[in-house]
Amino acid sequence: MNTRLPAATTKRPAKVSVNADLLEKAKGLGINLSQTLEDQLAILVRQIEAQAWLKQNARAMDAFNQRIEKDGIWSDGVRGF
């Protein structure tokens, strides 16, 4: 799973609708709307991709965990703690 988005990519304009009062407050605070949207959208995309990855790989992770519970890990007899 790719957890990072490319740093420099071609940008496209996107039409969005925003609450007018919120938009004015953000502008008054000097918030860069494009960068804020891009940053938060990247976070949301990574979260959704991570959830999808976990769902797709749940059987394999369960099988691995069951094997470890049953057989232990290779270093069980070697560890000093």
trRosetta pair geometry for C-beta under 8 A, 3 or more apart (Angstrom, degrees):
i j d omega theta_ij theta_ji phi_ij phi_ji
1 49 5.9 148 -167 152 118 110
1 50 7.0 122 144 -94 157 54
1 53 4.6 -39 -64 -87 148 146
2 5 7.8 95 137 -81 111 44
2 49 7.6 -56 66 168 66 158
3 46 5.8 61 -157 -140 69 111
3 49 7.6 -174 -104 94 57 131
3 50 7.5 47 -111 -73 98 100
5 9 7.7 -73 158 -10 96 136
5 42 5.2 -109 9 -132 141 111
5 45 7.2 61 -63 82 126 140
5 46 7.9 -107 -30 -59 97 100
6 9 4.7 96 90 -54 121 109
16 37 7.2 -168 -7 -120 167 152
18 22 6.1 -115 163 82 98 109
18 23 4.6 114 106 -68 121 110
18 33 7.8 -91 -41 -147 166 132
19 22 4.0 64 79 15 107 115
19 23 6.5 -179 85 -16 52 85
20 23 5.6 -55 -146 34 29 114
20 24 6.5 27 157 -17 64 104
21 24 5.9 -55 -150 36 31 109
21 25 6.4 29 153 -17 65 107
22 25 5.8 -56 -148 38 31 110
22 26 6.2 33 154 -20 66 107
23 26 5.8 -56 -148 36 29 112
23 27 6.3 27 155 -17 64 106
23 33 7.7 16 -138 -98 81 139
24 27 5.8 -54 -146 38 31 110
24 28 6.2 33 154 -20 64 109
25 28 5.6 -57 -147 38 30 114
25 29 6.3 22 155 -13 65 109
26 29 5.9 -63 -149 42 29 105
26 31 4.2 -71 -172 52 85 130
26 33 6.3 84 134 -81 137 94
26 36 7.7 -111 -160 31 131 164
27 30 7.7 43 179 -71 33 24
27 31 7.1 -80 -71 46 25 82
27 33 7.7 -18 -75 -42 75 116
31 36 5.8 13 171 -39 106 146
32 35 4.0 27 108 28 121 114
32 36 6.0 154 84 -20 65 88
33 36 5.7 -58 -141 39 27 111
33 37 6.2 27 161 -18 65 107
34 37 6.0 -57 -149 37 26 108
34 38 6.2 23 155 -17 63 111
35 38 5.6 -56 -145 40 31 112
35 39 6.1 32 157 -21 67 107
36 39 5.9 -53 -144 36 28 110
36 40 6.2 17 162 -8 64 111
37 40 6.2 -64 -144 44 26 103
37 41 5.8 26 159 -21 65 115
38 41 5.8 -57 -140 39 25 112
38 42 6.3 30 158 -23 62 105
39 42 5.9 -56 -153 31 27 111
39 43 6.8 26 151 -17 62 104
40 43 5.6 -49 -151 34 37 114
40 44 6.4 36 152 -17 66 106
41 44 5.7 -54 -146 39 33 111
41 45 6.2 36 154 -21 66 105
42 45 5.7 -52 -144 36 30 112
42 46 6.4 30 156 -18 63 105
43 46 5.9 -57 -151 37 29 109
43 47 6.4 29 153 -20 64 107
44 47 5.7 -54 -148 35 32 112
44 48 6.4 26 157 -14 66 107
45 48 6.0 -59 -148 40 29 107
45 49 6.2 28 155 -17 65 109
46 49 5.7 -56 -143 40 29 111
46 50 6.1 32 156 -22 65 107
47 50 5.8 -56 -148 35 28 111
47 51 6.5 28 154 -18 63 105
48 51 5.7 -51 -148 35 33 112
48 52 6.4 33 153 -18 64 105
49 52 5.6 -55 -148 38 32 112
49 53 6.3 35 152 -22 66 105
50 53 5.6 -51 -146 34 32 113
50 54 6.4 34 154 -19 64 104
51 54 5.8 -53 -149 35 31 112
51 55 6.4 30 153 -18 64 107
52 55 5.7 -56 -149 37 31 112
52 56 6.2 29 154 -18 66 109
53 56 5.8 -57 -144 39 29 109
53 57 6.0 0 165 5 66 116
54 57 6.3 -75 -139 52 23 92
54 58 6.4 54 156 -67 63 85
54 61 7.9 -22 -152 0 68 153
55 58 5.9 -20 -150 -24 29 116
57 60 5.0 -54 -168 45 75 114
57 61 5.7 74 134 -24 89 103
58 61 5.8 -61 -145 40 30 108
58 62 6.1 31 157 -20 67 108
59 62 5.8 -56 -146 37 28 112
59 63 6.3 28 156 -19 64 107
60 63 5.7 -53 -146 36 30 111
60 64 6.3 32 154 -19 64 106
61 64 5.7 -52 -147 37 32 113
61 65 6.3 31 155 -17 65 107
62 65 5.8 -57 -146 39 29 109
62 66 6.3 30 155 -20 64 107
63 66 5.8 -54 -147 36 30 112
63 67 6.4 31 154 -20 63 105
64 67 5.8 -56 -151 35 30 111
64 68 6.4 28 153 -18 65 106
65 68 5.7 -53 -147 36 33 111
65 69 6.4 36 153 -20 65 104
66 69 5.6 -52 -148 36 32 112
66 70 6.2 26 155 -15 65 110
67 70 5.8 -60 -146 41 30 108
67 71 5.7 -17 172 22 70 114
68 71 6.8 -70 -121 58 21 79
68 72 6.7 29 -170 -144 57 12
68 73 6.0 8 -141 -63 97 81
72 76 4.3 -12 163 -38 134 153
73 76 5.6 133 61 -41 66 90
75 78 4.8 -75 -159 52 71 110
75 79 5.4 81 141 -45 98 94
76 79 6.6 -43 -141 13 23 110
